[in-house]
Amino acid sequence: MNRFWIILTVVVLGLIGIFIATGNNQQGVVNFTGDAKQLQSDDHVRNGKDKKVTLIEYGDFQCPSCGAFYPIVKQLEEKYSDQVSFSFRHFPIISIHANAFAAARAAEAASNQGKFFEMHDKLYETQRAWGEISTNQQSLFESYAEELGLNMEAFKKDYASQAVSDRINRDVSSAKQFSIEGTPTFIVNGEKIKNPADLAAFEKVLDEAIKKAGGTPPAATEATSSN
């Protein structure tokens, strides 16, 4: 995606306003009792858990703002692969995103076969395709699972399981420690931050966190040339 359009999309969505979360728990209450500022043993993490800086995203796969931030976060993951641990936690806002919990189920079912981020990426890259339908979402998610080479019998069983539902709701419960009400919400080294306006602003946040941790940020990203 052209950087200009990424920035424009994020700004426009920011003007629309953050989505307010109400009633985003399905199939039972799960209370998180740990320290949400710390990475958990089963958190979904890119670049490993041993970095001095940790970025946690509370996200909703159907949220347009999360979709707009997705390519930005992907660029950050590549640039800061040696210095920042990137984690994703579920926060499906089912009051306004009817398919969000089902999408989170698909990601967790894929996680049980070691393919969480492969499904995570697929869901964001196809957000409009499954986000705008009112029925048969599971069949579409199963087609993604097949593309990823997953064991379909296991995927279908896990997708419908209480364990997967509980895992999602645990993330939702952990968000209370940060008073999270909308998505995406980003946590840098245990502190909730205001959503950056664009890639450069996000890089500045991570650079400052790296310096604070005693590290040296990577070279600045070159600005995209205008035609």
DAZI-V935532 format. One record per backbone hydrogen bond with DSSP energy under -1.0 kcal/mol. NH is the residue of the N-H (numbers start at 0). CO is the residue of the C=O. E is the energy in kcal/mol with one decimal. If there is no record, write none. Layout:
# DAZI-V935532
NH_CO_E ; NH_CO_E
This chain:
# DAZI-V935532
5_1_-1.9 ; 6_2_-2.5 ; 7_3_-2.6 ; 8_4_-2.6 ; 9_5_-2.2 ; 10_6_-2.5 ; 11_7_-2.7 ; 12_8_-2.5 ; 13_9_-2.1 ; 14_10_-1.9 ; 15_11_-1.8 ; 16_12_-1.6 ; 20_180_-2.8 ; 37_34_-1.7 ; 42_39_-1.5 ; 45_85_-3.4 ; 52_82_-1.2 ; 54_84_-3.3 ; 55_186_-2.8 ; 56_86_-3.0 ; 57_184_-3.0 ; 58_88_-2.6 ; 62_59_-1.4 ; 66_62_-2.1 ; 67_63_-2.1 ; 68_64_-2.0 ; 69_65_-1.5 ; 72_68_-2.8 ; 73_69_-2.2 ; 74_70_-1.7 ; 75_71_-2.1 ; 76_72_-2.7 ; 77_73_-1.6 ; 78_74_-2.5 ; 79_75_-2.9 ; 82_79_-1.5 ; 83_79_-2.5 ; 84_52_-2.9 ; 85_45_-2.2 ; 86_54_-3.1 ; 87_43_-1.8 ; 88_56_-3.3 ; 90_58_-2.4 ; 93_91_-1.2 ; 95_92_-1.4 ; 96_92_-2.1 ; 99_96_-1.5 ; 102_98_-2.1 ; 103_99_-2.2 ; 104_100_-2.1 ; 105_101_-1.9 ; 106_102_-2.0 ; 107_103_-2.4 ; 108_104_-2.9 ; 109_105_-2.0 ; 110_106_-2.0 ; 111_107_-1.5 ; 112_109_-1.7 ; 113_110_-2.4 ; 114_109_-2.4 ; 118_114_-2.0 ; 119_115_-3.0 ; 120_116_-2.5 ; 121_117_-1.8 ; 122_118_-2.8 ; 123_119_-1.8 ; 124_120_-2.5 ; 125_121_-1.3 ; 126_123_-1.1 ; 129_125_-1.5 ; 130_126_-2.3 ; 131_127_-1.1 ; 139_135_-1.1 ; 140_136_-2.5 ; 141_137_-2.6 ; 142_138_-1.6 ; 143_139_-1.6 ; 144_140_-2.2 ; 145_141_-2.2 ; 146_142_-1.9 ; 147_143_-1.7 ; 148_145_-1.5 ; 149_144_-2.4 ; 154_150_-2.4 ; 155_151_-2.6 ; 156_152_-1.8 ; 157_153_-2.7 ; 158_154_-2.9 ; 159_155_-1.4 ; 160_157_-1.4 ; 164_160_-1.5 ; 165_161_-2.9 ; 166_162_-2.0 ; 167_163_-2.0 ; 168_164_-2.4 ; 169_165_-1.8 ; 170_166_-1.3 ; 171_167_-1.9 ; 172_168_-2.4 ; 173_169_-2.2 ; 174_170_-1.3 ; 175_172_-1.4 ; 176_173_-1.5 ; 177_174_-1.7 ; 178_175_-1.2 ; 179_174_-1.6 ; 184_57_-1.7 ; 186_55_-2.9 ; 187_190_-2.8 ; 188_53_-2.7 ; 190_187_-1.7 ; 192_185_-2.4 ; 201_197_-1.9 ; 202_198_-2.6 ; 203_199_-1.9 ; 204_200_-1.6 ; 205_201_-2.2 ; 206_202_-2.9 ; 207_203_-2.3 ; 208_204_-1.8 ; 209_205_-2.5 ; 210_206_-2.4 ; 211_207_-2.3 ; 212_208_-1.6 ; 213_210_-1.7 ; 214_209_-3.0
